[in-house]
Amino acid sequence: MPTPTSPAAEPVHAVHLELTGGYAFLARFPGLPTTWTLDEPPPLGAASGPNASQALATATAHCLSASLLFCLRRVGVEPRRLTADARAFTGRTDEHRLRVVRIEVTLHLELPPDVDPARWHRCQEVFENYCVVTAAVRGGIPVEVRIDPGPSDRSGSP
């Protein structure tokens, strides 16, 4: 695993978890008003919120979406629509331990009909390289990324 060139003196991102009952935890994010309830599915938990595998898929899909959006905006392209779907697949190891074995992310993108194909193709080539979460996850879990171009007025571009 590559080491950062200059380690941060303090954590850049933080979360505080508090057990609220069963296998449910309330997640608080310092400096943000948002909280999440995380829980395990039955039979352990009550599925009152996403589980850790879903949270991992969420983080991966969000990071990829934000990275693609950043690239598009940098080249002066504002998408008409950008959504993402992610799926985390689990399987058993040789020791019969459950693990996330693959994550699939599909980005659904609709661009304006007048978008410059060269700008779009450049973003398509590089955006994954700038997603810090996907790069970290890929150190141990395959991540498959697909872009669904949605409606298009011309072939070869979304």
Secondary structure, DSSP 8 states (H G I E B T S, - for coil): ----SS--SS-SS--EEEEEETTEEEEE-TT-S-EEEE---TTTS--SS--HHHHHHHHHHHHHHHHHHHHHHHTT---SEEEEEEEEEEEE-TT--EEEEEEEEEEEEE--TT--HHHHHHHHHHGGGG-HHHHHHTTTS-EEEEEE--S-SSTT--
